[in-house]
């Protein structure tokens, strides 16, 4: 099973959307294997958004993600990266389809509610930034055959 990193950004936390978003991911069949609320410092923010360093919007990304608490999570499931990304919708909420998280709850790119890894490599890197191996819980859910078949 794949693991992916998902982060509820400060706007999701401030707007009381955490439970709704977590519920959507659970109902889709993904399994939550790690979760924590934290206040990201500048160093972690710069590591997280490292691929954007030097771009004109880099500092605004850092400023926003450090402005209030976030909820960092690891989700597990078949094609977890792709499934989570599709559920989130386009990073530009104006282009996100209704029914996606961003399509339903966000209005502009700066505050687009949620971050999700865009590849298995990104997921591994981001998981390593936010979680130690001991914080990731390996367990089986009895409903897995109902989600994935026998």
VMD Tcl script that builds the backbone (N, CA, C; Angstrom):
set m [mol new atoms 450]
animate dup $m
set s [atomselect $m all]
$s set {name element resname resid chain x y z} {
  {N N UNK 1 A 0.845 -1.199 0.000}
  {CA C UNK 1 A 0.000 0.000 0.000}
  {C C UNK 1 A 0.882 1.253 0.000}
  {N N UNK 2 A 0.451 2.246 -0.741}
  {CA C UNK 2 A 1.155 3.526 -0.767}
  {C C UNK 2 A 0.824 4.358 0.463}
  {N N UNK 3 A 1.782 5.218 0.799}
  {CA C UNK 3 A 1.540 6.242 1.814}
  {C C UNK 3 A 1.680 7.602 1.146}
  {N N UNK 4 A 0.853 8.543 1.568}
  {CA C UNK 4 A 0.955 9.904 1.073}
  {C C UNK 4 A 0.866 10.880 2.230}
  {N N UNK 5 A 1.439 12.048 2.018}
  {CA C UNK 5 A 1.408 13.106 3.017}
  {C C UNK 5 A 0.321 14.104 2.641}
  {N N UNK 6 A -0.497 14.462 3.619}
  {CA C UNK 6 A -1.538 15.471 3.430}
  {C C UNK 6 A -1.445 16.445 4.589}
  {N N UNK 7 A -1.511 17.730 4.281}
  {CA C UNK 7 A -1.477 18.745 5.331}
  {C C UNK 7 A -2.670 19.688 5.174}
  {N N UNK 8 A -3.399 19.850 6.258}
  {CA C UNK 8 A -4.454 20.855 6.286}
  {C C UNK 8 A -3.783 22.165 6.645}
  {N N UNK 9 A -3.888 23.116 5.754}
  {CA C UNK 9 A -3.196 24.390 5.894}
  {C C UNK 9 A -3.888 25.277 6.940}
  {N N UNK 10 A -3.228 26.379 7.307}
  {CA C UNK 10 A -3.810 27.249 8.346}
  {C C UNK 10 A -5.244 27.674 8.082}
  {N N UNK 11 A -5.611 27.906 6.824}
  {CA C UNK 11 A -6.977 28.340 6.543}
  {C C UNK 11 A -7.987 27.234 6.830}
  {N N UNK 12 A -7.633 25.986 6.585}
  {CA C UNK 12 A -8.535 24.870 6.904}
  {C C UNK 12 A -8.750 24.766 8.410}
  {N N UNK 13 A -7.673 24.909 9.172}
  {CA C UNK 13 A -7.773 24.831 10.635}
  {C C UNK 13 A -8.595 26.007 11.165}
  {N N UNK 14 A -8.295 27.212 10.702}
  {CA C UNK 14 A -8.991 28.407 11.176}
  {C C UNK 14 A -10.478 28.410 10.809}
  {N N UNK 15 A -10.812 27.775 9.690}
  {CA C UNK 15 A -12.207 27.749 9.228}
  {C C UNK 15 A -12.971 26.515 9.711}
  {N N UNK 16 A -12.368 25.744 10.622}
  {CA C UNK 16 A -13.020 24.566 11.216}
  {C C UNK 16 A -13.410 23.513 10.170}
  {N N UNK 17 A -12.520 23.280 9.190}
  {CA C UNK 17 A -12.795 22.318 8.135}
  {C C UNK 17 A -12.063 20.988 8.326}
  {N N UNK 18 A -11.261 20.869 9.382}
  {CA C UNK 18 A -10.433 19.669 9.573}
  {C C UNK 18 A -11.274 18.396 9.600}
  {N N UNK 19 A -12.288 18.359 10.413}
  {CA C UNK 19 A -13.110 17.160 10.542}
  {C C UNK 19 A -13.763 16.758 9.234}
  {N N UNK 20 A -14.261 17.725 8.501}
  {CA C UNK 20 A -14.909 17.465 7.212}
  {C C UNK 20 A -13.929 16.858 6.217}
  {N N UNK 21 A -12.717 17.421 6.143}
  {CA C UNK 21 A -11.730 16.937 5.177}
  {C C UNK 21 A -11.237 15.548 5.572}
  {N N UNK 22 A -10.958 15.345 6.839}
  {CA C UNK 22 A -10.526 14.027 7.313}
  {C C UNK 22 A -11.615 12.995 7.031}
  {N N UNK 23 A -12.848 13.361 7.286}
  {CA C UNK 23 A -13.971 12.463 7.031}
  {C C UNK 23 A -14.050 12.070 5.561}
  {N N UNK 24 A -13.845 13.002 4.664}
  {CA C UNK 24 A -13.891 12.698 3.228}
  {C C UNK 24 A -12.824 11.677 2.849}
  {N N UNK 25 A -11.609 11.870 3.359}
  {CA C UNK 25 A -10.519 10.945 3.044}
  {C C UNK 25 A -10.807 9.556 3.611}
  {N N UNK 26 A -11.348 9.504 4.826}
  {CA C UNK 26 A -11.709 8.215 5.429}
  {C C UNK 26 A -12.826 7.533 4.640}
  {N N UNK 27 A -13.845 8.279 4.287}
  {CA C UNK 27 A -14.975 7.698 3.567}
  {C C UNK 27 A -14.574 7.170 2.198}
  {N N UNK 28 A -13.544 7.764 1.609}
  {CA C UNK 28 A -13.063 7.286 0.305}
  {C C UNK 28 A -12.388 5.925 0.444}
  {N N UNK 29 A -11.893 5.617 1.648}
  {CA C UNK 29 A -11.252 4.325 1.878}
  {C C UNK 29 A -9.798 4.414 2.272}
  {N N UNK 30 A -9.244 5.630 2.315}
  {CA C UNK 30 A -7.870 5.774 2.767}
  {C C UNK 30 A -7.796 5.551 4.278}
  {N N UNK 31 A -6.647 5.089 4.740}
  {CA C UNK 31 A -6.465 4.784 6.157}
  {C C UNK 31 A -5.483 5.785 6.756}
  {N N UNK 32 A -5.902 6.450 7.819}
  {CA C UNK 32 A -5.064 7.407 8.531}
  {C C UNK 32 A -4.066 6.640 9.391}
  {N N UNK 33 A -2.765 6.859 9.159}
  {CA C UNK 33 A -1.746 6.130 9.918}
  {C C UNK 33 A -0.878 7.046 10.778}
  {N N UNK 34 A -1.025 8.374 10.616}
  {CA C UNK 34 A -0.318 9.325 11.474}
  {C C UNK 34 A -0.997 10.678 11.351}
  {N N UNK 35 A -1.062 11.399 12.487}
  {CA C UNK 35 A -1.670 12.729 12.488}
  {C C UNK 35 A -1.100 13.534 13.643}
  {N N UNK 36 A -0.869 14.830 13.382}
  {CA C UNK 36 A -0.474 15.733 14.455}
  {C C UNK 36 A -0.755 17.176 14.046}
  {N N UNK 37 A -1.075 17.974 15.052}
  {CA C UNK 37 A -1.235 19.407 14.852}
  {C C UNK 37 A 0.067 20.056 15.292}
  {N N UNK 38 A 0.539 21.006 14.490}
  {CA C UNK 38 A 1.765 21.694 14.844}
  {C C UNK 38 A 1.796 23.090 14.260}
  {N N UNK 39 A 2.675 23.882 14.806}
  {CA C UNK 39 A 2.945 25.214 14.277}
  {C C UNK 39 A 4.293 25.117 13.568}
  {N N UNK 40 A 4.293 25.236 12.274}
  {CA C UNK 40 A 5.510 25.095 11.469}
  {C C UNK 40 A 6.394 26.323 11.660}
  {N N UNK 41 A 7.683 26.086 11.902}
  {CA C UNK 41 A 8.622 27.209 11.993}
  {C C UNK 41 A 9.196 27.505 10.600}
  {N N UNK 42 A 9.926 28.616 10.488}
  {CA C UNK 42 A 10.467 29.031 9.183}
  {C C UNK 42 A 11.382 27.981 8.574}
  {N N UNK 43 A 12.215 27.350 9.383}
  {CA C UNK 43 A 13.157 26.357 8.866}
  {C C UNK 43 A 12.429 25.186 8.206}
  {N N UNK 44 A 11.430 24.637 8.893}
  {CA C UNK 44 A 10.663 23.519 8.332}
  {C C UNK 44 A 9.880 23.974 7.096}
  {N N UNK 45 A 9.305 25.156 7.144}
  {CA C UNK 45 A 8.552 25.677 5.990}
  {C C UNK 45 A 9.454 25.797 4.767}
  {N N UNK 46 A 10.671 26.298 4.964}
  {CA C UNK 46 A 11.595 26.454 3.845}
  {C C UNK 46 A 12.043 25.096 3.296}
  {N N UNK 47 A 12.188 24.103 4.167}
  {CA C UNK 47 A 12.503 22.753 3.691}
  {C C UNK 47 A 11.327 22.179 2.913}
  {N N UNK 48 A 10.131 22.333 3.463}
  {CA C UNK 48 A 8.934 21.793 2.826}
  {C C UNK 48 A 8.732 22.372 1.424}
  {N N UNK 49 A 8.918 23.680 1.287}
  {CA C UNK 49 A 8.719 24.343 0.001}
  {C C UNK 49 A 10.036 24.568 -0.743}
  {N N UNK 50 A 11.045 23.761 -0.447}
  {CA C UNK 50 A 12.380 23.928 -1.016}
  {C C UNK 50 A 12.430 24.009 -2.532}
  {N N UNK 51 A 11.584 23.258 -3.217}
  {CA C UNK 51 A 11.614 23.276 -4.687}
  {C C UNK 51 A 11.184 24.621 -5.259}
  {N N UNK 52 A 10.566 25.470 -4.431}
  {CA C UNK 52 A 10.114 26.786 -4.896}
  {C C UNK 52 A 11.067 27.917 -4.497}
  {N N UNK 53 A 12.163 27.570 -3.810}
  {CA C UNK 53 A 13.116 28.592 -3.367}
  {C C UNK 53 A 13.616 29.372 -4.582}
  {N N UNK 54 A 13.653 30.683 -4.455}
  {CA C UNK 54 A 14.088 31.537 -5.552}
  {C C UNK 54 A 12.955 32.027 -6.437}
  {N N UNK 55 A 11.777 31.433 -6.287}
  {CA C UNK 55 A 10.620 31.880 -7.072}
  {C C UNK 55 A 9.976 33.071 -6.357}
  {N N UNK 56 A 9.292 33.941 -7.109}
  {CA C UNK 56 A 8.737 35.152 -6.505}
  {C C UNK 56 A 7.713 34.894 -5.394}
  {N N UNK 57 A 7.046 33.751 -5.418}
  {CA C UNK 57 A 6.000 33.467 -4.428}
  {C C UNK 57 A 6.501 32.664 -3.230}
  {N N UNK 58 A 7.796 32.321 -3.207}
  {CA C UNK 58 A 8.344 31.465 -2.143}
  {C C UNK 58 A 8.079 32.039 -0.753}
  {N N UNK 59 A 8.413 33.298 -0.538}
  {CA C UNK 59 A 8.265 33.879 0.798}
  {C C UNK 59 A 6.804 33.950 1.233}
  {N N UNK 60 A 5.893 34.186 0.297}
  {CA C UNK 60 A 4.476 34.209 0.677}
  {C C UNK 60 A 4.005 32.816 1.087}
  {N N UNK 61 A 4.531 31.750 0.452}
  {CA C UNK 61 A 4.209 30.380 0.876}
  {C C UNK 61 A 4.674 30.151 2.317}
  {N N UNK 62 A 5.914 30.540 2.588}
  {CA C UNK 62 A 6.483 30.366 3.931}
  {C C UNK 62 A 5.685 31.168 4.951}
  {N N UNK 63 A 5.387 32.412 4.626}
  {CA C UNK 63 A 4.628 33.267 5.556}
  {C C UNK 63 A 3.260 32.677 5.871}
  {N N UNK 64 A 2.582 32.173 4.857}
  {CA C UNK 64 A 1.245 31.627 5.069}
  {C C UNK 64 A 1.278 30.353 5.900}
  {N N UNK 65 A 2.152 29.420 5.572}
  {CA C UNK 65 A 2.148 28.123 6.246}
  {C C UNK 65 A 2.614 28.243 7.701}
  {N N UNK 66 A 3.320 29.317 8.029}
  {CA C UNK 66 A 3.770 29.536 9.407}
  {C C UNK 66 A 2.839 30.457 10.191}
  {N N UNK 67 A 1.755 30.902 9.574}
  {CA C UNK 67 A 0.884 31.916 10.192}
  {C C UNK 67 A -0.046 31.381 11.279}
  {N N UNK 68 A -0.298 30.086 11.285}
  {CA C UNK 68 A -1.216 29.476 12.256}
  {C C UNK 68 A -0.976 27.962 12.228}
  {N N UNK 69 A -1.577 27.217 13.152}
  {CA C UNK 69 A -1.352 25.764 13.166}
  {C C UNK 69 A -1.837 25.078 11.893}
  {N N UNK 70 A -1.196 23.935 11.619}
  {CA C UNK 70 A -1.576 23.052 10.517}
  {C C UNK 70 A -1.817 21.666 11.105}
  {N N UNK 71 A -2.415 20.800 10.318}
  {CA C UNK 71 A -2.574 19.400 10.707}
  {C C UNK 71 A -1.875 18.557 9.646}
  {N N UNK 72 A -0.814 17.868 10.084}
  {CA C UNK 72 A -0.037 17.009 9.193}
  {C C UNK 72 A -0.527 15.576 9.352}
  {N N UNK 73 A -0.666 14.879 8.230}
  {CA C UNK 73 A -1.198 13.516 8.266}
  {C C UNK 73 A -0.496 12.631 7.247}
  {N N UNK 74 A -0.515 11.342 7.534}
  {CA C UNK 74 A -0.098 10.330 6.565}
  {C C UNK 74 A -1.295 9.429 6.338}
  {N N UNK 75 A -1.629 9.243 5.067}
  {CA C UNK 75 A -2.735 8.389 4.658}
  {C C UNK 75 A -2.181 7.238 3.853}
  {N N UNK 76 A -2.798 6.079 3.990}
  {CA C UNK 76 A -2.332 4.869 3.320}
  {C C UNK 76 A -3.472 4.256 2.507}
  {N N UNK 77 A -3.127 3.698 1.361}
  {CA C UNK 77 A -4.112 3.012 0.535}
  {C C UNK 77 A -3.561 2.748 -0.844}
  {N N UNK 78 A -4.290 1.977 -1.631}
  {CA C UNK 78 A -3.886 1.749 -3.017}
  {C C UNK 78 A -3.948 3.069 -3.768}
  {N N UNK 79 A -2.860 3.385 -4.462}
  {CA C UNK 79 A -2.769 4.640 -5.224}
  {C C UNK 79 A -3.092 5.857 -4.361}
  {N N UNK 80 A -2.625 5.840 -3.114}
  {CA C UNK 80 A -2.975 6.893 -2.156}
  {C C UNK 80 A -2.609 8.291 -2.648}
  {N N UNK 81 A -1.441 8.433 -3.281}
  {CA C UNK 81 A -1.022 9.748 -3.765}
  {C C UNK 81 A -2.028 10.274 -4.776}
  {N N UNK 82 A -2.325 9.475 -5.779}
  {CA C UNK 82 A -3.239 9.881 -6.847}
  {C C UNK 82 A -4.655 10.103 -6.322}
  {N N UNK 83 A -5.131 9.219 -5.464}
  {CA C UNK 83 A -6.490 9.335 -4.924}
  {C C UNK 83 A -6.630 10.629 -4.127}
  {N N UNK 84 A -5.675 10.904 -3.245}
  {CA C UNK 84 A -5.748 12.115 -2.420}
  {C C UNK 84 A -5.677 13.368 -3.289}
  {N N UNK 85 A -4.770 13.377 -4.256}
  {CA C UNK 85 A -4.639 14.549 -5.131}
  {C C UNK 85 A -5.924 14.817 -5.905}
  {N N UNK 86 A -6.524 13.758 -6.416}
  {CA C UNK 86 A -7.773 13.931 -7.171}
  {C C UNK 86 A -8.879 14.476 -6.266}
  {N N UNK 87 A -8.934 13.979 -5.031}
  {CA C UNK 87 A -9.947 14.463 -4.090}
  {C C UNK 87 A -9.738 15.940 -3.749}
  {N N UNK 88 A -8.483 16.386 -3.727}
  {CA C UNK 88 A -8.180 17.782 -3.398}
  {C C UNK 88 A -8.592 18.725 -4.515}
  {N N UNK 89 A -8.434 18.297 -5.750}
  {CA C UNK 89 A -8.759 19.154 -6.879}
  {C C UNK 89 A -7.584 20.022 -7.288}
  {N N UNK 90 A -7.782 20.792 -8.327}
  {CA C UNK 90 A -6.758 21.675 -8.874}
  {C C UNK 90 A -6.242 22.615 -7.792}
  {N N UNK 91 A -4.925 22.914 -7.817}
  {CA C UNK 91 A -4.359 23.824 -6.814}
  {C C UNK 91 A -4.934 25.232 -6.937}
  {N N UNK 92 A -5.439 25.580 -8.099}
  {CA C UNK 92 A -6.149 26.846 -8.283}
  {C C UNK 92 A -7.638 26.565 -8.058}
  {N N UNK 93 A -8.171 26.993 -6.925}
  {CA C UNK 93 A -9.575 26.688 -6.614}
  {C C UNK 93 A -10.567 27.155 -7.675}
  {N N UNK 94 A -10.211 28.170 -8.442}
  {CA C UNK 94 A -11.101 28.630 -9.513}
  {C C UNK 94 A -11.231 27.581 -10.617}
  {N N UNK 95 A -10.236 26.688 -10.713}
  {CA C UNK 95 A -10.257 25.626 -11.722}
  {C C UNK 95 A -10.643 24.273 -11.121}
  {N N UNK 96 A -10.770 24.210 -9.812}
  {CA C UNK 96 A -11.090 22.943 -9.146}
  {C C UNK 96 A -12.553 22.590 -9.355}
  {N N UNK 97 A -12.795 21.325 -9.628}
  {CA C UNK 97 A -14.157 20.846 -9.860}
  {C C UNK 97 A -14.981 20.855 -8.575}
  {N N UNK 98 A -16.273 21.168 -8.671}
  {CA C UNK 98 A -17.151 21.004 -7.508}
  {C C UNK 98 A -17.095 19.548 -7.054}
  {N N UNK 99 A -17.148 19.343 -5.765}
  {CA C UNK 99 A -17.028 18.000 -5.215}
  {C C UNK 99 A -15.627 17.686 -4.735}
  {N N UNK 100 A -14.640 18.467 -5.196}
  {CA C UNK 100 A -13.286 18.314 -4.659}
  {C C UNK 100 A -13.165 19.207 -3.430}
  {N N UNK 101 A -12.155 18.954 -2.629}
  {CA C UNK 101 A -11.970 19.746 -1.405}
  {C C UNK 101 A -11.769 21.216 -1.743}
  {N N UNK 102 A -10.871 21.498 -2.683}
  {CA C UNK 102 A -10.626 22.901 -3.049}
  {C C UNK 102 A -11.810 23.494 -3.802}
  {N N UNK 103 A -12.463 22.691 -4.619}
  {CA C UNK 103 A -13.622 23.166 -5.360}
  {C C UNK 103 A -14.783 23.534 -4.449}
  {N N UNK 104 A -14.879 22.861 -3.316}
  {CA C UNK 104 A -15.977 23.127 -2.378}
  {C C UNK 104 A -15.648 24.181 -1.326}
  {N N UNK 105 A -14.366 24.330 -0.965}
  {CA C UNK 105 A -14.048 25.165 0.196}
  {C C UNK 105 A -13.071 26.305 -0.036}
  {N N UNK 106 A -12.413 26.392 -1.181}
  {CA C UNK 106 A -11.398 27.426 -1.379}
  {C C UNK 106 A -11.808 28.382 -2.495}
  {N N UNK 107 A -11.284 29.611 -2.414}
  {CA C UNK 107 A -11.619 30.612 -3.419}
  {C C UNK 107 A -10.431 31.089 -4.240}
  {N N UNK 108 A -9.213 31.048 -3.653}
  {CA C UNK 108 A -8.055 31.487 -4.423}
  {C C UNK 108 A -6.819 30.676 -4.044}
  {N N UNK 109 A -5.836 30.690 -4.932}
  {CA C UNK 109 A -4.667 29.827 -4.813}
  {C C UNK 109 A -3.900 30.049 -3.511}
  {N N UNK 110 A -3.795 31.276 -3.050}
  {CA C UNK 110 A -3.035 31.566 -1.835}
  {C C UNK 110 A -3.534 30.806 -0.619}
  {N N UNK 111 A -4.828 30.688 -0.475}
  {CA C UNK 111 A -5.439 29.942 0.624}
  {C C UNK 111 A -6.243 28.806 0.008}
  {N N UNK 112 A -5.555 27.708 -0.282}
  {CA C UNK 112 A -6.266 26.623 -0.971}
  {C C UNK 112 A -6.464 25.389 -0.091}
  {N N UNK 113 A -6.520 25.600 1.225}
  {CA C UNK 113 A -7.018 24.639 2.208}
  {C C UNK 113 A -6.100 23.466 2.533}
  {N N UNK 114 A -5.527 22.828 1.501}
  {CA C UNK 114 A -4.879 21.540 1.729}
  {C C UNK 114 A -3.654 21.368 0.823}
  {N N UNK 115 A -2.676 20.649 1.339}
  {CA C UNK 115 A -1.506 20.259 0.551}
  {C C UNK 115 A -1.461 18.739 0.500}
  {N N UNK 116 A -1.104 18.206 -0.645}
  {CA C UNK 116 A -0.910 16.768 -0.775}
  {C C UNK 116 A 0.295 16.469 -1.637}
  {N N UNK 117 A 1.012 15.437 -1.294}
  {CA C UNK 117 A 2.182 15.026 -2.076}
  {C C UNK 117 A 1.776 14.769 -3.519}
  {N N UNK 118 A 2.659 15.141 -4.454}
  {CA C UNK 118 A 2.330 14.964 -5.868}
  {C C UNK 118 A 2.976 13.733 -6.497}
  {N N UNK 119 A 3.768 12.992 -5.719}
  {CA C UNK 119 A 4.400 11.770 -6.223}
  {C C UNK 119 A 4.830 10.929 -5.024}
  {N N UNK 120 A 5.185 9.688 -5.280}
  {CA C UNK 120 A 5.684 8.828 -4.208}
  {C C UNK 120 A 6.978 9.391 -3.621}
  {N N UNK 121 A 7.819 9.971 -4.482}
  {CA C UNK 121 A 9.076 10.556 -4.008}
  {C C UNK 121 A 8.813 11.749 -3.098}
  {N N UNK 122 A 7.887 12.613 -3.497}
  {CA C UNK 122 A 7.516 13.757 -2.652}
  {C C UNK 122 A 6.912 13.285 -1.337}
  {N N UNK 123 A 6.084 12.266 -1.410}
  {CA C UNK 123 A 5.456 11.735 -0.201}
  {C C UNK 123 A 6.518 11.254 0.778}
  {N N UNK 124 A 7.487 10.515 0.305}
  {CA C UNK 124 A 8.547 10.013 1.183}
  {C C UNK 124 A 9.326 11.165 1.803}
  {N N UNK 125 A 9.663 12.171 1.002}
  {CA C UNK 125 A 10.409 13.330 1.506}
  {C C UNK 125 A 9.592 14.094 2.547}
  {N N UNK 126 A 8.323 14.362 2.237}
  {CA C UNK 126 A 7.477 15.145 3.136}
  {C C UNK 126 A 7.157 14.375 4.419}
  {N N UNK 127 A 6.905 13.092 4.298}
  {CA C UNK 127 A 6.666 12.272 5.486}
  {C C UNK 127 A 7.889 12.352 6.396}
  {N N UNK 128 A 9.086 12.262 5.819}
  {CA C UNK 128 A 10.319 12.345 6.593}
  {C C UNK 128 A 10.537 13.686 7.266}
  {N N UNK 129 A 10.028 14.761 6.665}
  {CA C UNK 129 A 10.151 16.089 7.273}
  {C C UNK 129 A 9.254 16.240 8.501}
  {N N UNK 130 A 8.077 15.639 8.459}
  {CA C UNK 130 A 7.076 15.892 9.486}
  {C C UNK 130 A 6.892 14.777 10.507}
  {N N UNK 131 A 7.345 13.561 10.194}
  {CA C UNK 131 A 7.110 12.433 11.092}
  {C C UNK 131 A 8.370 11.595 11.269}
  {N N UNK 132 A 8.548 11.072 12.475}
  {CA C UNK 132 A 9.590 10.073 12.711}
  {C C UNK 132 A 8.949 8.702 12.483}
  {N N UNK 133 A 9.750 7.685 12.191}
  {CA C UNK 133 A 9.164 6.354 11.942}
  {C C UNK 133 A 8.267 5.866 13.088}
  {N N UNK 134 A 8.610 6.183 14.323}
  {CA C UNK 134 A 7.822 5.733 15.468}
  {C C UNK 134 A 6.449 6.376 15.583}
  {N N UNK 135 A 6.210 7.435 14.826}
  {CA C UNK 135 A 4.914 8.114 14.858}
  {C C UNK 135 A 3.931 7.546 13.841}
  {N N UNK 136 A 4.404 6.648 12.992}
  {CA C UNK 136 A 3.555 6.062 11.957}
  {C C UNK 136 A 3.054 4.716 12.465}
  {N N UNK 137 A 1.749 4.557 12.524}
  {CA C UNK 137 A 1.134 3.359 13.080}
  {C C UNK 137 A 0.793 2.373 11.965}
  {N N UNK 138 A 1.306 1.160 12.086}
  {CA C UNK 138 A 1.003 0.104 11.126}
  {C C UNK 138 A -0.104 -0.763 11.741}
  {N N UNK 139 A -1.245 -0.808 11.106}
  {CA C UNK 139 A -2.355 -1.615 11.618}
  {C C UNK 139 A -3.260 -2.033 10.467}
  {N N UNK 140 A -4.058 -3.031 10.728}
  {CA C UNK 140 A -5.007 -3.526 9.730}
  {C C UNK 140 A -6.411 -3.148 10.169}
  {N N UNK 141 A -7.205 -2.714 9.220}
  {CA C UNK 141 A -8.613 -2.419 9.485}
  {C C UNK 141 A -9.442 -3.571 8.938}
  {N N UNK 142 A -10.425 -3.956 9.677}
  {CA C UNK 142 A -11.274 -5.073 9.268}
  {C C UNK 142 A -12.091 -4.755 8.018}
  {N N UNK 143 A -12.222 -3.477 7.688}
  {CA C UNK 143 A -13.015 -3.117 6.514}
  {C C UNK 143 A -12.207 -3.132 5.228}
  {N N UNK 144 A -10.906 -3.361 5.293}
  {CA C UNK 144 A -10.075 -3.325 4.077}
  {C C UNK 144 A -10.593 -4.242 2.967}
  {N N UNK 145 A -11.047 -5.462 3.257}
  {CA C UNK 145 A -11.598 -6.274 2.154}
  {C C UNK 145 A -12.841 -5.636 1.524}
  {N N UNK 146 A -13.572 -4.852 2.293}
  {CA C UNK 146 A -14.763 -4.187 1.759}
  {C C UNK 146 A -14.387 -3.004 0.877}
  {N N UNK 147 A -13.189 -2.443 1.086}
  {CA C UNK 147 A -12.717 -1.329 0.281}
  {C C UNK 147 A -12.010 -1.832 -0.977}
  {N N UNK 148 A -11.131 -2.843 -0.808}
  {CA C UNK 148 A -10.276 -3.296 -1.890}
  {C C UNK 148 A -10.664 -4.634 -2.483}
  {N N UNK 149 A -11.637 -5.299 -1.906}
  {CA C UNK 149 A -11.991 -6.656 -2.361}
  {C C UNK 149 A -11.094 -7.671 -1.686}
  {N N UNK 150 A -11.331 -8.927 -1.965}
  {CA C UNK 150 A -10.539 -9.994 -1.315}
  {C C UNK 150 A -9.149 -10.118 -1.871}
}
mol reanalyze $m
mol bondsrecalc $m
mol representation Tube
mol addrep $m
